[in-house]
Amino acid sequence: MHRRQFLGSVAAAALLGRVARAESIPADLKITRIIGFDLISRRSKLAGKNARRDVHGSSARDRMVRLMTNTGVEAVGRCWKDKEVLSALLGKNPFGGFDPASRQIVSPLGRRTMVLWDLAGKLLEKPVYRLLGAAEGGRVPVYDGSIYFADLLPQYAPRWRDRFKEEIDMGLRAGHRAFKVKIGRGNKWMDREAGDARDVEVLDTIREHAGDDVLLGVDANNGYDLDGAKRFLDRSSGLRLAFFEEPFPEEVRQCLELKRFIADRGWKTLLADGEGQDELAAYRPLVDAKAVDVLQGDMNSFGIELTLAEAAMARPQGILIAPHNWGSLLGFYQQLQMGLAVPNFYRAENDPLSTDVLVADGYKIDDGLCSVPDTPGFGLAIDQRKFQRVRVNFDLRV
């Protein structure tokens, strides 16, 4: 995957502008219809609590948009914008407003440009990863991020060890070979010492059941402090954890101290953080100090352009990116397309969601990797018959 050409600090919007001019998106292109709708996806299981939040449930919602054009080409993507904002695209060419000086898409969608990337790819008959600079297709490393606090769900509490084994088996059958396990029970749901001990018990159970070849990482959702994070790592030192995500609110001094603690013991555990930030500038102190190993800007909050900028900022310091993605099926597809184009991309986070409304042929997880289709755009299409039962929020026409 890392053989692919990386665009460095060139903004994704600038690239799309150059591609659009060079490969003739029709000058008379117009958006003729915009349909906003909610896409409800179902998880393969109930996701329980984490260190901060209660039960996450068995479904998720993506706010979606369908763009129809006078060329007959239709695009689809996640876009949390209301109809007043989207109506500004109606009757217009969305690719007519590139500003070469600032290298940005002039669009009312702001960061929510997934549907425009899909449209550009379909018009140019290229997958999004090619528009982002990837020289070739392939597969992207992924992990199952759905191992929550099943032991705290009443229906599994009496047999929680067996339930974690079942959940790992579900992930293995789905093609996963890497898992992120939630920890931090002592932050809110259990006595501190008992919760911290349970965190390690759960990981012991999973490691013994899954075997040595499975990659395990943990996510504390800021449920520890620095000393508690050190104690946890000491107690779990034999588990060969690949990464430790959000042990505590990211702060340069504490992150550096935890990294030194890990390095002094010869462990290879990566420190990951950053999903709670909304602006790229918030990462600058962490990047300049090399205070983390993996940055995790939220895929849907940052969008494609800002995530590319995050990767470009991180790369010179040897920092990886692993976009945070939870509660969004469409965020997973965005990660995968970017994973082929960004050389310092670590892994894509999979919230195991599915829907029969969206056709996504070519995306398949096998042996810990997800294939990415070479079909235009994101390779997504709407099943018109299934769409009849979807909640439509608005339908704008020229």
C-alpha positions as CSV (number, residue, x, y, z in Angstrom):
1,M,0.0,0.0,0.0
2,H,2.8,2.4,0.8
3,R,4.2,2.3,-2.8
4,R,1.6,4.7,-3.9
5,Q,2.4,8.3,-4.7
6,F,1.5,10.7,-1.9
7,L,0.4,14.2,-2.6
8,G,2.3,15.8,0.2
9,S,0.8,19.0,1.3
10,V,-1.2,19.6,-1.9
11,A,-4.8,20.1,-0.9
12,A,-7.3,17.5,-2.2
13,A,-9.5,20.2,-3.5
14,A,-6.7,21.5,-5.7
15,L,-6.1,18.1,-7.1
16,L,-9.8,17.7,-7.9
17,G,-9.8,21.1,-9.6
18,R,-6.8,20.2,-11.8
19,V,-8.3,16.8,-12.7
20,A,-11.6,18.3,-13.5
21,R,-10.1,20.8,-15.9
22,A,-7.8,18.3,-17.5
23,E,-10.3,15.6,-18.1
24,S,-13.3,17.5,-19.1
25,I,-16.1,17.5,-16.6
26,P,-18.8,18.9,-18.9
27,A,-18.9,22.7,-18.7
28,D,-22.7,22.7,-18.9
29,L,-23.1,20.2,-16.0
30,K,-25.9,21.2,-13.7
31,I,-27.4,19.7,-10.6
32,T,-31.1,19.1,-11.4
33,R,-32.3,17.4,-8.2
34,I,-31.1,16.9,-4.6
35,I,-32.6,14.3,-2.3
36,G,-31.7,14.4,1.3
37,F,-32.5,11.2,3.3
38,D,-31.5,9.3,6.4
39,L,-29.7,6.0,5.9
40,I,-30.2,3.6,8.8
41,S,-27.6,0.8,9.1
42,R,-27.7,-2.2,11.4
43,R,-24.9,-3.5,13.5
44,S,-24.1,-7.2,13.6
45,K,-24.6,-7.0,17.4
46,L,-25.6,-4.6,20.2
47,A,-22.7,-2.3,21.1
48,G,-22.6,-1.7,24.8
49,K,-21.1,1.1,27.0
50,N,-17.6,2.6,26.8
51,A,-15.7,4.5,29.5
52,R,-17.9,7.6,29.0
53,R,-21.2,6.8,27.3
54,D,-24.0,4.4,27.9
55,V,-25.2,1.6,25.5
56,H,-24.5,2.6,21.9
57,G,-27.2,0.4,20.4
58,S,-27.6,-1.8,17.3
59,S,-28.0,0.8,14.6
60,A,-26.5,4.0,13.2
61,R,-27.6,6.8,11.0
62,D,-25.9,8.6,8.1
63,R,-27.4,11.8,6.9
64,M,-27.2,11.4,3.1
65,V,-27.6,13.2,-0.2
66,R,-28.3,12.1,-3.7
67,L,-27.3,14.5,-6.5
68,M,-28.8,14.1,-9.9
69,T,-27.5,15.9,-13.0
70,N,-28.5,16.9,-16.5
71,T,-25.9,14.3,-17.7
72,G,-27.8,11.4,-16.2
73,V,-25.0,10.8,-13.7
74,E,-26.1,10.5,-10.1
75,A,-23.9,10.8,-7.0
76,V,-24.5,9.7,-3.4
77,G,-22.7,10.5,-0.2
78,R,-22.9,11.4,3.4
79,C,-23.6,15.1,3.9
80,W,-24.9,16.7,7.2
81,K,-26.2,19.9,5.5
82,D,-29.7,21.2,5.5
83,K,-31.8,21.9,2.4
84,E,-31.2,25.6,2.6
85,V,-27.4,25.1,2.2
86,L,-27.7,22.4,-0.4
87,S,-30.2,24.4,-2.5
88,A,-27.3,26.6,-3.4
89,L,-26.1,23.8,-5.7
90,L,-29.4,23.4,-7.5
91,G,-29.2,24.4,-11.2
92,K,-25.4,24.9,-11.0
93,N,-22.2,23.2,-11.9
94,P,-20.6,22.4,-8.5
95,F,-17.1,22.2,-10.2
96,G,-17.2,25.7,-11.7
97,G,-16.0,27.4,-8.6
98,F,-12.3,26.4,-8.1
99,D,-10.0,29.0,-6.8
100,P,-6.5,28.3,-8.2
101,A,-4.9,30.7,-5.7
102,S,-6.2,29.1,-2.6
103,R,-6.6,25.6,-4.1
104,Q,-10.0,25.1,-2.5
105,I,-13.4,24.0,-3.8
106,V,-15.7,26.9,-3.6
107,S,-18.7,25.0,-2.3
108,P,-21.5,25.6,0.3
109,L,-20.8,22.1,1.6
110,G,-17.6,23.1,3.5
111,R,-15.9,19.9,4.6
112,R,-18.9,17.7,3.6
113,T,-17.7,17.1,0.1
114,M,-18.0,13.3,-0.1
115,V,-20.9,13.5,-2.6
116,L,-18.9,15.9,-4.8
117,W,-16.0,13.5,-4.9
118,D,-18.4,10.7,-5.8
119,L,-19.8,12.8,-8.6
120,A,-16.4,13.8,-9.9
121,G,-15.3,10.2,-10.0
122,K,-18.4,9.1,-11.8
123,L,-18.1,11.9,-14.4
124,L,-14.4,11.1,-15.0
125,E,-15.0,7.3,-14.7
126,K,-12.3,7.0,-12.0
127,P,-12.5,5.7,-8.5
128,V,-12.0,8.3,-5.8
129,Y,-8.6,6.9,-4.8
130,R,-7.3,7.6,-8.2
131,L,-8.5,11.2,-7.9
132,L,-6.6,11.4,-4.6
133,G,-3.3,10.3,-6.3
134,A,-3.1,6.6,-5.8
135,A,-1.3,5.0,-8.7
136,E,-3.0,1.6,-8.3
137,G,-5.8,-0.1,-6.4
138,G,-5.5,-2.8,-3.8
139,R,-6.6,-3.6,-0.2
140,V,-6.5,-1.5,3.0
141,P,-5.7,-2.8,6.5
142,V,-8.8,-2.6,8.8
143,Y,-9.8,-3.3,12.4
144,D,-13.0,-4.2,14.1
145,G,-13.8,-1.4,16.5
146,S,-16.9,-3.0,18.1
147,I,-15.6,-4.7,21.2
148,Y,-17.4,-2.7,23.9
149,F,-18.4,-3.5,27.5
150,A,-20.5,-6.6,26.8
151,D,-19.8,-7.7,30.4
152,L,-21.9,-4.8,31.7
153,L,-24.9,-5.7,29.6
154,P,-27.4,-7.6,31.8
155,Q,-28.0,-10.3,29.3
156,Y,-24.3,-11.2,29.2
157,A,-23.1,-10.4,32.7
158,P,-23.4,-14.0,34.0
159,R,-21.3,-15.3,31.1
160,W,-19.3,-12.3,30.0
161,R,-16.1,-14.3,29.2
162,D,-18.0,-16.5,26.7
163,R,-19.7,-13.4,25.2
164,F,-16.3,-11.8,24.4
165,K,-15.2,-15.0,22.8
166,E,-18.4,-15.0,20.7
167,E,-17.9,-11.4,19.6
168,I,-14.3,-12.1,18.5
169,D,-15.5,-15.2,16.6
170,M,-18.1,-12.9,14.8
171,G,-15.3,-10.6,13.8
172,L,-13.0,-13.4,12.6
173,R,-15.8,-14.8,10.5
174,A,-16.3,-11.4,9.0
175,G,-12.7,-11.4,7.8
176,H,-11.1,-9.3,10.6
177,R,-7.7,-10.1,12.1
178,A,-7.4,-6.9,14.2
179,F,-9.6,-5.7,17.0
180,K,-9.9,-2.6,19.1
181,V,-11.1,-3.3,22.7
182,K,-12.8,-0.7,24.9
183,I,-11.4,-0.2,28.3
184,G,-11.9,2.3,31.2
185,R,-14.7,0.6,33.2
186,G,-13.3,2.2,36.4
187,N,-14.0,5.7,35.0
188,K,-17.7,5.6,35.4
189,W,-19.3,2.1,35.7
190,M,-17.3,0.2,38.3
191,D,-15.1,0.9,41.3
192,R,-11.7,2.1,40.0
193,E,-9.7,-0.9,41.1
194,A,-12.3,-3.4,40.1
195,G,-12.9,-1.8,36.8
196,D,-9.2,-1.6,36.0
197,A,-8.8,-5.2,36.9
198,R,-11.8,-6.2,34.7
199,D,-10.2,-4.3,31.7
200,V,-7.2,-6.6,31.9
201,E,-9.3,-9.7,32.5
202,V,-11.2,-9.0,29.4
203,L,-8.1,-8.6,27.3
204,D,-6.6,-11.8,28.8
205,T,-9.7,-13.7,27.8
206,I,-9.6,-12.3,24.2
207,R,-5.9,-12.9,23.7
208,E,-6.1,-16.5,24.9
209,H,-9.1,-17.1,22.7
210,A,-8.0,-15.3,19.6
211,G,-4.4,-16.5,19.6
212,D,-1.1,-14.7,19.1
213,D,-1.6,-13.8,15.4
214,V,-4.5,-11.4,16.0
215,L,-3.7,-7.7,16.5
216,L,-5.2,-6.2,19.6
217,G,-5.4,-2.5,20.4
218,V,-7.3,-0.7,23.2
219,D,-9.3,2.5,23.5
220,A,-9.9,4.1,26.9
221,N,-12.0,7.0,25.7
222,N,-10.1,9.2,28.2
223,G,-11.1,6.9,31.0
224,Y,-7.6,6.8,32.7
225,D,-5.2,9.3,34.0
226,L,-1.4,9.1,33.3
227,D,-0.6,6.9,36.3
228,G,-3.6,4.7,35.6
229,A,-2.5,4.3,32.0
230,K,1.0,3.2,33.2
231,R,-0.5,0.7,35.6
232,F,-2.8,-0.7,32.9
233,L,0.2,-1.2,30.5
234,D,2.2,-2.9,33.2
235,R,-0.6,-5.3,34.0
236,S,-1.2,-6.1,30.3
237,S,2.4,-6.2,29.3
238,G,2.3,-9.8,28.1
239,L,-0.6,-9.1,25.7
240,R,1.5,-7.3,22.9
241,L,-0.9,-4.4,22.4
242,A,-0.5,-2.8,19.1
243,F,-1.9,0.6,20.1
244,F,-3.4,2.5,23.1
245,E,-6.0,5.0,22.0
246,E,-7.2,8.0,24.1
247,P,-5.8,6.9,27.5
248,F,-6.4,10.5,28.8
249,P,-7.2,13.9,27.3
250,E,-4.2,14.6,24.9
251,E,-1.6,16.9,26.4
252,V,1.9,17.1,25.1
253,R,3.8,16.6,28.3
254,Q,1.7,13.6,29.5
255,C,1.7,12.0,26.1
256,L,5.5,12.3,25.9
257,E,5.9,10.8,29.4
258,L,3.7,7.8,28.4
259,K,5.6,7.3,25.2
260,R,8.9,7.3,27.2
261,F,7.4,4.8,29.6
262,I,6.5,2.5,26.7
263,A,9.9,2.9,25.0
264,D,11.8,2.3,28.3
265,R,10.2,-1.1,28.6
266,G,10.9,-2.1,25.0
267,W,7.2,-2.3,24.0
268,K,6.0,-1.5,20.5
269,T,2.6,-0.1,21.5
270,L,1.6,3.0,19.5
271,L,0.0,5.9,21.2
272,A,-3.1,7.1,19.3
273,D,-5.2,10.2,19.9
274,G,-7.1,13.2,18.4
275,E,-10.6,12.1,17.5
276,G,-12.2,14.8,19.6
277,Q,-10.5,17.7,17.8
278,D,-12.4,19.7,15.2
279,E,-9.6,21.9,13.8
280,L,-6.3,20.9,12.2
281,A,-4.4,23.5,14.2
282,A,-5.1,21.6,17.4
283,Y,-2.7,18.9,16.2
284,R,0.3,21.1,15.7
285,P,1.7,20.9,19.2
286,L,1.3,17.1,19.2
287,V,3.0,16.8,15.8
288,D,5.8,19.2,16.5
289,A,6.7,17.3,19.7
290,K,6.1,13.9,18.2
291,A,3.8,13.3,21.2
292,V,1.7,10.7,19.5
293,D,2.3,7.9,17.0
294,V,-1.1,8.0,15.4
295,L,-3.5,10.9,14.7
296,Q,-7.2,10.2,14.6
297,G,-9.1,13.1,13.2
298,D,-12.8,12.0,12.8
299,M,-13.4,11.0,9.2
300,N,-16.8,12.6,8.8
301,S,-15.9,15.7,10.8
302,F,-12.7,16.4,9.0
303,G,-13.8,15.3,5.6
304,I,-11.5,14.3,2.8
305,E,-9.6,17.5,2.3
306,L,-8.8,18.1,5.9
307,T,-7.9,14.5,6.5
308,L,-5.4,14.7,3.6
309,A,-4.0,17.9,5.2
310,E,-3.7,16.0,8.6
311,A,-1.8,13.2,6.9
312,A,0.5,15.7,5.2
313,M,1.2,17.5,8.5
314,A,1.9,14.2,10.3
315,R,4.1,12.5,7.7
316,P,7.4,14.4,8.1
317,Q,7.4,13.5,11.8
318,G,6.8,9.8,11.1
319,I,3.3,10.0,12.5
320,L,0.6,7.8,11.1
321,I,-3.1,8.6,10.6
322,A,-6.1,6.3,11.4
323,P,-9.3,8.3,11.0
324,H,-11.8,7.8,13.7
325,N,-15.0,6.3,12.4
326,W,-17.9,5.2,14.6
327,G,-21.6,5.2,13.8
328,S,-21.1,5.7,10.1
329,L,-21.1,3.2,7.3
330,L,-20.1,5.9,4.8
331,G,-17.2,7.0,6.9
332,F,-15.8,3.5,6.4
333,Y,-15.9,3.8,2.6
334,Q,-14.2,7.2,2.8
335,Q,-11.4,5.8,4.9
336,L,-10.8,2.9,2.5
337,Q,-10.5,5.1,-0.6
338,M,-8.1,7.4,1.3
339,G,-6.1,4.5,2.6
340,L,-4.9,3.6,-0.9
341,A,-3.6,7.2,-1.5
342,V,-2.0,8.1,1.9
343,P,1.3,6.3,2.6
344,N,1.2,7.1,6.4
345,F,-2.3,5.5,6.7
346,Y,-2.4,3.0,9.6
347,R,-5.8,1.2,9.6
348,A,-9.4,1.9,8.8
349,E,-11.9,1.6,11.7
350,N,-14.9,-0.7,11.0
351,D,-18.1,-0.3,12.9
352,P,-19.7,-3.5,11.5
353,L,-22.8,-1.9,9.9
354,S,-24.8,-3.0,6.9
355,T,-27.8,-1.9,4.8
356,D,-29.5,-3.2,1.7
357,V,-30.4,0.3,0.5
358,L,-26.9,1.1,-0.6
359,V,-25.2,-1.2,-3.1
360,A,-21.4,-1.4,-2.4
361,D,-20.1,-4.2,-4.5
362,G,-16.4,-4.7,-4.4
363,Y,-15.8,-3.8,-0.7
364,K,-14.9,-7.1,1.0
365,I,-13.0,-7.8,4.2
366,D,-10.7,-10.8,4.1
367,D,-7.7,-11.7,6.2
368,G,-7.7,-8.3,7.9
369,L,-7.7,-6.3,4.6
370,C,-10.6,-4.7,2.8
371,S,-10.7,-4.7,-1.0
372,V,-11.6,-1.4,-2.7
373,P,-13.5,-1.5,-6.0
374,D,-12.1,0.2,-9.1
375,T,-15.5,1.4,-10.0
376,P,-16.0,5.2,-10.5
377,G,-16.5,7.4,-7.5
378,F,-16.9,5.5,-4.3
379,G,-18.5,2.6,-6.1
380,L,-21.8,3.1,-4.4
381,A,-25.3,3.0,-5.9
382,I,-28.9,3.2,-4.5
383,D,-31.2,0.2,-4.8
384,Q,-34.2,2.0,-6.0
385,R,-36.7,-0.6,-4.8
386,K,-35.3,-0.6,-1.3
387,F,-35.1,3.2,-1.3
388,Q,-38.9,3.4,-1.2
389,R,-38.9,2.7,2.5
390,V,-36.2,5.3,3.4
391,R,-37.1,8.5,5.2
392,V,-36.7,11.4,2.8
393,N,-36.0,14.7,4.5
394,F,-36.3,16.9,1.4
395,D,-36.5,16.7,-2.4
396,L,-35.3,19.7,-4.3
397,R,-35.7,20.1,-8.1
398,V,-34.9,22.7,-10.7
